[in-house]
Amino acid sequence: MLKNKKYNIVLMFIIVIITIVILLSIILKIKYMNNKNGATDYSDILETNNSIINDDDITQNMESDTMGRVMLSGIVSDDEILITEDNIDRTEEIINGFNFEKGIYVSEISRNKFLEILYVVTDENYTISKAGYLNKKESDKQNDITQRINKLIDSNRLIVIDINETYKSTIDRSVVDITLEEIDYIQVFDYNNNTKIVLINPLMLERSIEDLTQKEIYEEVVIQILENIN
């Protein structure tokens, strides 16, 4: 009788352990699939000063060359090329094949809106070349912002402008879609020593902000770009 009771206790203990292991495996699998297949919002780890907080591993990852390559290739690649963990090595090939030049490059989907922003802020009709680069504006009545923009165009650096709600990035070696925090006008990231990636938040451009006119919102965007790059 006593022997059977001990046997039942041991059996129940084993069953409990097995159940816990199975549940943990299911939870880990669900988290992995969500991270792999879903568009993940990492805005809670992005600050308005363009830094990453609360996780040293994420900080190191965001500063890595791989992160910059994935983000930049996601901006310039066509819709037929889906960047995933399986073809992440192709990101360098995509960038090199694009033949970037020095100056301010504006992604194709962002050009009309960016020209609108510049016109409202500077009262100048900027143009963009067929290759996607902002042309320098020659004028006798240049204001301070126009002069600073022209200086960036003439610099030895590449500035990539993109207006989009989501961006390709890498988190824990996985390719994910990230979104900017709603209160951010822009985020600026380094690809290398001579390349800056400027992500403009489209939600802030169209957002109705108390006591701010549309021109003031656009001015804030341009000023933040200039301050974060200069």
C-alpha positions as CSV (number, residue, x, y, z in Angstrom):
1,M,0.0,0.0,0.0
2,L,2.8,2.4,1.0
3,K,4.8,1.4,-2.0
4,N,2.0,2.1,-4.3
5,K,1.5,5.6,-2.8
6,K,5.2,6.4,-3.3
7,Y,5.0,5.2,-6.8
8,N,1.9,7.4,-7.5
9,I,3.7,10.5,-6.1
10,V,6.8,9.9,-8.2
11,L,4.6,9.4,-11.3
12,M,2.7,12.6,-10.7
13,F,5.9,14.5,-10.2
14,I,7.3,13.2,-13.6
15,I,4.0,14.2,-15.3
16,V,4.2,17.7,-13.9
17,I,7.8,18.1,-15.1
18,I,7.0,16.9,-18.6
19,T,4.0,19.2,-18.8
20,I,6.1,22.3,-17.8
21,V,8.7,21.4,-20.4
22,I,6.1,21.0,-23.2
23,L,4.5,24.4,-22.3
24,L,7.8,26.2,-22.3
25,S,8.7,24.7,-25.7
26,I,5.3,25.9,-27.1
27,I,5.8,29.4,-25.7
28,L,9.3,29.7,-27.2
29,K,8.2,28.5,-30.5
30,I,5.3,31.0,-30.7
31,K,7.7,33.9,-29.8
32,Y,10.1,32.7,-32.5
33,M,7.4,32.5,-35.2
34,N,6.0,36.0,-34.3
35,N,9.5,37.5,-34.5
36,K,10.2,35.8,-37.8
37,N,7.0,36.4,-39.6
38,G,5.4,39.5,-38.1
39,A,6.2,43.2,-38.5
40,T,7.5,44.0,-35.0
41,D,7.1,47.4,-33.4
42,Y,10.4,48.3,-31.6
43,S,9.5,51.9,-31.1
44,D,9.6,51.5,-27.3
45,I,13.4,51.1,-27.5
46,L,13.9,54.1,-29.8
47,E,14.4,57.6,-28.3
48,T,14.1,61.0,-30.0
49,N,17.9,61.5,-29.6
50,N,18.5,58.7,-32.0
51,S,19.8,56.3,-29.4
52,I,18.8,52.8,-28.3
53,I,18.2,52.2,-24.6
54,N,17.5,49.4,-22.1
55,D,19.4,46.6,-23.9
56,D,23.1,46.4,-24.5
57,D,22.8,43.7,-27.1
58,I,20.3,45.8,-29.1
59,T,22.6,48.8,-28.8
60,Q,25.5,46.8,-30.2
61,N,23.3,45.4,-33.0
62,M,22.0,48.8,-34.0
63,E,25.6,50.1,-34.4
64,S,26.7,47.1,-36.4
65,D,27.5,47.2,-40.1
66,T,24.9,44.5,-40.7
67,M,22.1,46.7,-39.4
68,G,23.1,49.6,-41.6
69,R,23.4,47.4,-44.7
70,V,20.0,45.8,-44.1
71,M,18.3,49.2,-43.6
72,L,20.0,50.9,-46.6
73,S,19.4,47.9,-48.9
74,G,15.7,47.8,-47.8
75,I,15.4,51.5,-48.9
76,V,16.9,51.1,-52.3
77,S,15.9,47.6,-53.3
78,D,12.9,47.0,-55.5
79,D,9.7,45.2,-54.4
80,E,10.8,42.0,-56.0
81,I,13.7,41.5,-53.6
82,L,12.4,40.6,-50.1
83,I,15.2,40.9,-47.6
84,T,15.1,38.1,-45.1
85,E,17.6,36.1,-42.9
86,D,18.0,33.7,-45.9
87,N,19.4,36.4,-48.3
88,I,20.9,38.9,-45.8
89,D,24.3,38.4,-47.4
90,R,22.9,39.9,-50.6
91,T,22.5,43.3,-48.9
92,E,26.0,44.3,-49.7
93,E,25.6,43.3,-53.3
94,I,22.4,45.4,-53.6
95,I,24.2,48.5,-52.2
96,N,27.3,48.1,-54.3
97,G,25.1,47.6,-57.4
98,F,23.3,50.8,-56.7
99,N,26.4,52.9,-57.3
100,F,25.8,55.6,-54.7
101,E,27.4,59.0,-55.2
102,K,28.1,61.8,-52.8
103,G,25.3,64.2,-51.9
104,I,21.7,63.9,-50.7
105,Y,19.9,60.9,-52.2
106,V,16.1,60.8,-51.8
107,S,14.3,57.4,-52.1
108,E,11.9,57.2,-55.0
109,I,8.7,57.1,-52.9
110,S,9.9,60.1,-50.9
111,R,10.8,62.6,-53.6
112,N,7.6,64.5,-54.1
113,K,7.0,64.9,-50.4
114,F,10.6,65.9,-49.7
115,L,10.5,68.6,-52.4
116,E,7.3,69.9,-50.9
117,I,8.9,70.1,-47.5
118,L,11.9,72.0,-48.9
119,Y,9.7,74.4,-50.8
120,V,7.5,75.3,-47.8
121,V,10.6,75.8,-45.6
122,T,13.0,77.6,-48.0
123,D,10.6,79.1,-50.6
124,E,12.9,77.5,-53.2
125,N,12.0,75.1,-56.0
126,Y,14.5,72.4,-55.5
127,T,14.8,69.6,-58.0
128,I,16.0,66.0,-57.9
129,S,18.0,64.4,-60.6
130,K,16.9,61.3,-62.5
131,A,19.4,59.3,-60.3
132,G,17.6,60.6,-57.2
133,Y,20.0,63.2,-55.9
134,L,19.0,66.7,-54.7
135,N,20.3,69.4,-57.0
136,K,22.1,72.4,-55.5
137,K,20.1,75.5,-55.5
138,E,21.8,78.6,-56.7
139,S,20.2,81.9,-55.6
140,D,21.1,85.4,-54.6
141,K,18.7,85.4,-51.7
142,Q,19.7,82.2,-50.0
143,N,18.6,81.9,-46.4
144,D,20.6,80.0,-43.7
145,I,18.8,76.7,-44.3
146,T,19.4,76.8,-48.0
147,Q,23.1,77.5,-47.5
148,R,23.3,74.6,-45.0
149,I,21.5,72.2,-47.5
150,N,23.9,73.3,-50.3
151,K,26.8,72.6,-48.0
152,L,25.6,69.0,-47.4
153,I,25.1,68.5,-51.2
154,D,28.7,69.6,-51.8
155,S,30.1,67.5,-48.9
156,N,32.1,64.3,-49.3
157,R,29.3,62.4,-47.6
158,L,26.2,60.5,-48.7
159,I,22.9,61.4,-47.0
160,V,20.0,59.0,-47.7
161,I,16.5,60.4,-47.1
162,D,13.5,58.1,-46.8
163,I,9.9,58.9,-45.7
164,N,8.3,55.6,-44.7
165,E,6.4,54.1,-41.8
166,T,8.5,50.9,-41.6
167,Y,12.1,50.1,-42.1
168,K,14.2,47.0,-42.4
169,S,16.5,46.3,-39.5
170,T,18.1,43.5,-37.6
171,I,17.2,42.4,-34.0
172,D,18.9,39.4,-32.5
173,R,20.2,38.3,-36.0
174,S,16.6,38.3,-37.4
175,V,15.4,40.7,-40.2
176,V,12.4,42.7,-38.9
177,D,10.3,45.7,-39.8
178,I,10.6,48.5,-37.3
179,T,8.5,51.6,-36.9
180,L,9.5,55.0,-35.5
181,E,8.0,56.2,-32.3
182,E,5.0,58.4,-33.0
183,I,6.5,61.5,-31.4
184,D,9.7,61.3,-33.5
185,Y,10.1,63.6,-36.5
186,I,13.2,61.8,-37.7
187,Q,15.8,59.2,-36.8
188,V,19.4,59.3,-38.1
189,F,21.5,56.2,-38.4
190,D,25.1,55.6,-39.6
191,Y,25.9,53.1,-42.3
192,N,29.6,53.9,-42.3
193,N,31.8,56.9,-41.7
194,N,30.6,58.7,-44.8
195,T,27.0,57.6,-45.0
196,K,24.0,58.8,-43.0
197,I,20.5,57.3,-43.2
198,V,17.7,59.8,-42.4
199,L,14.3,58.3,-41.7
200,I,11.5,60.8,-41.7
201,N,8.3,59.9,-39.9
202,P,5.3,60.4,-42.2
203,L,2.8,60.3,-39.3
204,M,4.4,63.5,-37.9
205,L,4.2,65.3,-41.3
206,E,0.4,64.9,-41.5
207,R,-0.3,65.1,-37.8
208,S,-2.3,67.9,-36.4
209,I,-0.2,69.4,-33.6
210,E,-1.6,72.1,-31.3
211,D,-0.1,75.5,-31.9
212,L,2.1,74.3,-34.8
213,T,1.4,75.2,-38.5
214,Q,2.2,72.9,-41.3
215,K,5.2,75.1,-42.2
216,E,6.5,74.9,-38.6
217,I,6.2,71.1,-38.6
218,Y,8.2,71.0,-41.9
219,E,10.8,73.4,-40.5
220,E,11.2,71.2,-37.4
221,V,11.9,68.2,-39.7
222,V,14.5,70.1,-41.8
223,I,16.2,71.7,-38.8
224,Q,16.5,68.3,-37.0
225,I,18.1,66.8,-40.2
226,L,20.6,69.6,-40.4
227,E,21.4,69.5,-36.7
228,N,21.8,65.7,-36.6
229,I,24.1,65.6,-39.7
230,N,26.3,68.7,-39.3
